[in-house]
């Protein structure tokens, strides 16, 4: 799962393949600032985003999840 730091936020995004299908869904987790460097503050737990859309590839699904994360933290 790719991880990227944008400003004070750490995002994890990925494509997850649907069971018995060749299609993929976009998944996202967002962590916010924390006063303890050993603890990540989960402000958006891992979940499917763009729920009305399926993607033809893992890369396309992950790219959509990243795009959603950026709009959420701006």
Steps between C-alpha positions, in 0.01 A plus 500: 500500500661830394555751781550870442541797733323818395542786742414368847309202366609151407285324244487135399314413183457187297295306252328189632375235260135404529437131574425293191558800274770665294397844633660702777378740771673803651594485871633780719631565853600844632711562810517842661759673717589332829696627799650151545737396219430133580124540443314578178175691546252326271252769393350314200506123555573263215194484279383486145463837329337577163247233594296538183802430277706194415832525320664285235837492677660526843693809389185683387324423830800616706528821296134580569546434873801735504301769319219471755747519790647822365157662472417388855808650663509829309 
